[in-house]
């Protein structure tokens, strides 16, 4: 049920959904699968690529599993699923050495491109009528860049190989039938695969970025380098092409250190950089620089992982940062925990329009990060990645919190062009972690999502509930449908105080597999609200299971102390999956003065809690059994709730704590031990 919790917020006049799964399948073997990419296919289908370990790999769908065997240290595959989750194609690329696909891109005729690197010998056309073997340079001993173009059924159309010390990262398709490729290289590399020579030079051998444009026959059109002027490192991490503009505009994102020249033509545009700063640059079809924006700051790891054009010449970018990041235009964001993800938008002059963070207060070695940004034809933006703890995915005044149910969980959030949250899908595993590495739209109005996981995650769908984990890391392919079955459409959640009680009420429009709601309380004691980790379950209300009609619920939390208390619902499915609701608050005001002493008996000193119906002049004093005053805890104005600590020097014995105020007097026995 938690996959489809929908909250319609009257205050923000917006409605978002937590999407349920149409299907959820796994790809994996006994080893660790890593890189995974996603691209739209023909007729509402989706392409998914993956780097896999040596051995037998299973590719699941509704009809069971297909297998492919890989030799060498690692290989890669591309799978096409129909909109209904039927496996339509499996393209295995296995090398005698290693082969790693790092990016996947759709063409405009239903086919696709892959970009990667390989060593040894590989048949680049295993689904064709014959074989087409490629051997890397130095007799197969070196690792070379390659990009290949395939039909929708996996037959090879073109393959291009470039030798050298190159680490490719991104490929994008242009309307001219050309492709633009980016990444990082070291030393001197000839990016022309033909008889001509086009050398790019990394002068300090510290790593320089590159952008290379090839025609549909594999010939080099032009190439340029992004070079650090201070022996730093520059890496192109992603490229997106705005094909609505002629000639096309290339949107490039990545990271850099030190002073870097972003003009890869004959000119110069040097920008200063710190430690692993991020950049978003725009280039014309001739690779002339149109503009650049940088993400800097005292913290580290501000790299731009992914970019997407906005259809108006501007750029969306996503990544992660530690500490405080400066996105330009005096827009600063500070990570709430160890790190936060971000989604930033620049216009067609590289001026910042907005910067939003996605992250919580959790700390640890694994970071909150946006791995992928995608824009659909309607202008909606998808941000996908991973998070820890509790995160608010709503960029507006509302609150849409999701809590990871493991060390790290994946997310895929969909926003309108104005930044309004439209849907969010999150999932934690029973153990280990899950990370979303890409999300695009599907024909049902939801999203295809790909990522990797450990453990055995459970997704609610008509065809599968649990994805098997066959090794260390496996891959998941998920299709969501926010307009389909809605396991929980929560339309209201309120808290009203009635004396010392709080009455909670909530309503759902429909439910699927809803076991019920655990009611959780975060107690406010003497005006000192507890931390978020101090939530306590105070009751459980059974759900309606699966219904398509509205349901109303209520629960009374009785005998609460004075203060402002917080409440939330933990909605639980029959399979044990759960998700938290937004938090509501209610204030309890005492009708009479009250006094509490704890713990009893106390060792050394005790805590005294005073609750008053209003602020007033009071005395809080401690007497021994002979009626002698031994300590004054407070004399003056107090209320409505305060706490005091007796001094630790009082000898062991029995005492009386007395409260005298304008609204009455009350006494409480206190026992101290040594």
Beta strands, then each sheet from edge to edge (+ up, - down):
strand 1: 5-9
strand 2: 14-17
strand 3: 21-28
strand 4: 36-40
strand 5: 46-61
strand 6: 64-81
strand 7: 87-93
strand 8: 98-106
strand 9: 112-119
strand 10: 121-123
strand 11: 133-135
strand 12: 144-150
strand 13: 156-162
strand 14: 166-173
strand 15: 179-185
strand 16: 188-190
strand 17: 199-201
strand 18: 208-214
strand 19: 220-228
strand 20: 234-242
strand 21: 249-256
strand 22: 260-261
strand 23: 270-271
strand 24: 277-283
strand 25: 289-295
strand 26: 304-309
strand 27: 315-321
strand 28: 324-326
strand 29: 332-334
strand 30: 340-346
strand 31: 352-358
strand 32: 369-375
strand 33: 381-387
strand 34: 390-392
strand 35: 401-403
strand 36: 409-415
strand 37: 421-427
strand 38: 434-441
strand 39: 447-453
strand 40: 474-480
strand 41: 488-498
strand 42: 501-522
strand 43: 524-525
strand 44: 528-529
strand 45: 536-547
strand 46: 551-557
strand 47: 563-573
strand 48: 578-580
strand 49: 584-588
strand 50: 594-598
strand 51: 602-603
strand 52: 607-611
strand 53: 616-624
strand 54: 629-638
strand 55: 641-645
strand 56: 653-661
strand 57: 664-673
sheet 1: 2+ 1- 41- 42+ 45-
sheet 2: 2+ 1- 41- 42+ 46-
sheet 3: 2+ 1- 41- 42+ 47- 48+
sheet 4: 2+ 1- 41- 42+ 47- 49+
sheet 5: 4+ 5- 3+ 40- 39+ 38-
sheet 6: 4+ 5- 6+ 7-
sheet 7: 8+ 9- 12+ 13-
sheet 8: 10+ 11-
sheet 9: 14+ 15- 18+ 19- 22+ 23-
sheet 10: 16+ 17-
sheet 11: 20+ 21- 24+ 25-
sheet 12: 26+ 27- 30+ 31-
sheet 13: 28+ 29-
sheet 14: 32+ 33- 36+ 37-
sheet 15: 34+ 35-
sheet 16: 43+ 44-
sheet 17: 50+ 52- 55+
sheet 18: 51+ 57+ 56- 53+ 54-
end
